[in-house]
Amino acid sequence: MAIRENEFKIFIHKNENNIHLRLTGNFDNSSAQSLCHVLEQNTDGYSAVFIHTANLDEVLPCASDALRSSAAITKYNDGQLIFTGEKARLVAPPGSTVV
């Protein structure tokens, strides 16, 4: 399943205990809102949410700020959100795990 927002896409893969969200394209405010929507609608009941950033082309600082202040992010316990990839530190809110 893929959700497309301009050149931004979110590919979703679910397994028994975890959900993986692979982000591609440019991460802007609209992309942050799309990610928040996916988090709100698709992640309940999973032990961990992996957000893979290796395929992001650009991360706009304002988008990261919007994601960090979103209610969709604040519902997770420390370590439940796991960001991976070279852009992970640019996207991940405080309290998230970055690998």
C-alpha positions as CSV (number, residue, x, y, z in Angstrom):
1,M,0.0,0.0,0.0
2,A,1.3,3.5,-0.8
3,I,0.0,6.9,0.0
4,R,1.1,9.6,-2.4
5,E,1.3,13.3,-1.6
6,N,2.9,15.2,-4.5
7,E,6.4,13.6,-4.8
8,F,6.1,12.3,-1.2
9,K,5.0,8.7,-0.6
10,I,4.5,6.5,2.4
11,F,4.8,2.8,1.9
12,I,3.2,0.8,4.7
13,H,4.2,-2.7,5.7
14,K,2.6,-4.5,8.7
15,N,3.7,-7.6,10.5
16,E,2.5,-9.3,13.7
17,N,3.9,-6.8,16.2
18,N,5.3,-3.9,14.2
19,I,4.4,-1.5,11.5
20,H,7.0,-0.1,9.0
21,L,6.5,3.2,7.2
22,R,9.0,3.9,4.4
23,L,9.1,7.6,3.5
24,T,10.2,8.7,0.0
25,G,10.5,12.0,-1.7
26,N,10.6,15.5,-0.1
27,F,9.5,15.9,3.5
28,D,7.6,19.2,3.8
29,N,4.6,20.4,5.9
30,S,2.2,18.6,3.7
31,S,4.3,15.4,4.1
32,A,4.4,15.8,7.9
33,Q,0.6,16.1,8.0
34,S,0.3,13.0,5.8
35,L,2.6,11.1,8.1
36,C,0.6,12.2,11.2
37,H,-2.6,11.0,9.5
38,V,-1.0,7.6,8.8
39,L,0.2,7.4,12.4
40,E,-3.2,8.3,13.7
41,Q,-5.1,5.8,11.5
42,N,-2.8,2.8,11.2
43,T,-0.6,2.3,14.2
44,D,-2.8,1.3,17.1
45,G,-2.0,-2.1,18.6
46,Y,1.5,-2.3,17.3
47,S,4.5,-2.7,19.7
48,A,6.8,-0.5,17.6
49,V,6.5,1.9,14.7
50,F,9.5,1.9,12.4
51,I,9.8,5.0,10.2
52,H,12.4,4.6,7.5
53,T,13.9,7.8,6.1
54,A,16.7,6.5,3.8
55,N,14.6,7.4,0.7
56,L,13.9,10.9,1.6
57,D,15.4,13.5,-0.7
58,E,15.1,16.6,1.4
59,V,13.8,17.4,4.9
60,L,12.5,20.9,5.4
61,P,13.1,22.1,9.1
62,C,9.5,23.5,9.3
63,A,8.2,20.0,8.5
64,S,10.2,18.4,11.3
65,D,8.9,21.0,13.7
66,A,5.3,20.3,12.6
67,L,5.8,16.6,13.1
68,R,7.4,17.0,16.5
69,S,4.5,19.1,17.8
70,S,1.8,16.8,16.5
71,A,-0.6,15.0,18.8
72,A,-0.1,11.9,16.6
73,I,3.5,11.8,17.9
74,T,2.9,12.5,21.6
75,K,0.8,9.4,22.2
76,Y,3.9,7.1,21.8
77,N,6.0,5.8,24.7
78,D,9.7,6.4,24.7
79,G,11.3,3.9,22.3
80,Q,8.1,2.9,20.6
81,L,8.9,5.2,17.6
82,I,12.0,4.0,15.8
83,F,13.5,6.2,13.0
84,T,16.0,4.7,10.7
85,G,18.1,6.0,7.8
86,E,20.4,8.9,7.1
87,K,17.7,11.5,7.6
88,A,16.3,10.0,10.8
89,R,17.9,12.6,13.1
90,L,16.4,15.4,11.0
91,V,12.9,14.0,11.3
92,A,12.7,12.2,14.7
93,P,11.1,13.9,17.7
94,P,12.7,13.8,21.1
95,G,12.2,10.5,22.9
96,S,12.2,8.5,19.7
97,T,14.8,5.9,19.0
98,V,17.2,6.7,16.1
99,V,19.2,3.9,14.5
